[in-house]
Amino acid sequence: MARVEMLEKILPKFVAIVETRQDIEVELFPEEELALGMAVPKRISEFTTARACARAALRKLGLPAAPIPNGERGEPEWPIGVVGSITHCEHYRACAVSHAHRVLTLGIDAEPNAALRSGLIDDIARPEELPMLRRLASEPSEIHWDRLLFSAKESVYKAWFPLARRWLGFEDAIVEIDPKQGTFHAKLLVEGPSLADARPKATRDMPLDTSVSTGASLQGFTGRWIVDDGIVATAIALTQR
Ligand SMILES: CC(C)(COP(=O)(O)OP(=O)(O)OC[C@H]1O[C@@H](n2cnc3c(N)ncnc32)[C@H](O)[C@@H]1OP(=O)(O)O)[C@@H](O)C(=O)NCCC(=O)NCCS
């Protein structure tokens, strides 16, 4: 597996990550075949490669290979005691997993570092986010900040869903990107799930990614981002207490 190390730079050490830029063929479990259904070759490749990454990531945690089908809302279904997230875009696939006793939820997303197609920004950005995008775009940079905002929101949704088990729209969070720290914060504008039993704590090796607003319910997520070799990647790891 060709070694890629983007997410490793932005996720805590206790998250097992496997990233690849090449497709990998593995035999799928029957549950995965069923979840995949009648798919086009592109979907078969990304799904199968993501499962190969998932198995390798589980192995890093000391766990055996297991089927990772999709649930009703597309979410990956992890073995009991595991949390994880999957992303795939052209020339890049990745999986991040961790033990559920360490991490409450994970969200990862990767996108090509290219401008969003015309008009899409109106669908994904809130009015409050537009001045930030204009400010960021006014500085010379190779980073497509509109794409980074999109990716951050996708990571938010992937981290949100396993906790809330419900939809979160692009208009339901305001994302603030910190261009210097390589972080972002998503403030939720809808009632989040209760976190009373799962207060997160910061760790020495990753103080920022683990910080969420405390309180009875989830108020937001803090994540990290990286841009390298034509890919924008974002990641959220919300740790268990
Ligand atoms: C589900 C969604 C986030 C996937 O993102 P994407 O950029 O299209 O695709 P990616 O390749 O990065 O990710 C695909 C993976 O997302 C995961 N995924 C899909 N639905 C999911 C869900 N409900 N919860 C968590 N993860 C999910 C799956 O693992 C999938 O891979 P797989 O089918 O091989 O298992 C996106 O299609 C979507 O529906 N977005 C709208 C919701 C949103 O982003 N809201 C913003 C809130 S601020």
The ligand as an ORCA input file, in Angstrom:
! r2SCAN-3c Opt
* xyz 0 1
  C     -22.466     11.559      3.662
  C     -21.499     12.595      3.106
  C     -20.958     13.438      4.267
  C     -20.316     11.849      2.433
  O     -19.315     12.742      2.038
  P     -18.723     12.746      0.549
  O     -17.703     13.838      0.445
  O     -19.878     12.753     -0.411
  O     -18.023     11.354      0.355
  P     -16.732     10.729      1.061
  O     -16.130      9.837      0.073
  O     -15.843     11.729      1.684
  O     -17.376      9.870      2.227
  C     -18.113      8.717      1.928
  C     -18.222      7.936      3.204
  O     -18.989      8.695      4.138
  C     -19.487      7.783      5.081
  N     -20.852      8.148      5.407
  C     -21.925      8.148      4.570
  N     -23.029      8.492      5.255
  C     -22.644      8.714      6.530
  C     -23.331      9.096      7.714
  N     -24.658      9.290      7.728
  N     -22.614      9.234      8.843
  C     -21.282      9.029      8.870
  N     -20.564      8.660      7.775
  C     -21.245      8.509      6.625
  C     -19.427      6.387      4.451
  O     -18.470      5.624      5.139
  C     -18.982      6.657      3.037
  O     -18.103      5.697      2.503
  P     -18.629      4.210      2.174
  O     -19.944      4.387      1.494
  O     -17.565      3.613      1.325
  O     -18.762      3.529      3.509
  C     -22.173     13.552      2.065
  O     -22.492     12.840      0.880
  C     -23.440     14.193      2.559
  O     -24.530     13.616      2.532
  N     -23.337     15.474      3.023
  C     -24.499     16.212      3.430
  C     -24.541     16.412      4.943
  C     -23.520     17.402      5.376
  O     -22.380     17.360      4.937
  N     -23.904     18.321      6.272
  C     -23.018     19.362      6.714
  C     -23.184     19.581      8.194
  S     -22.342     21.060      8.744
*
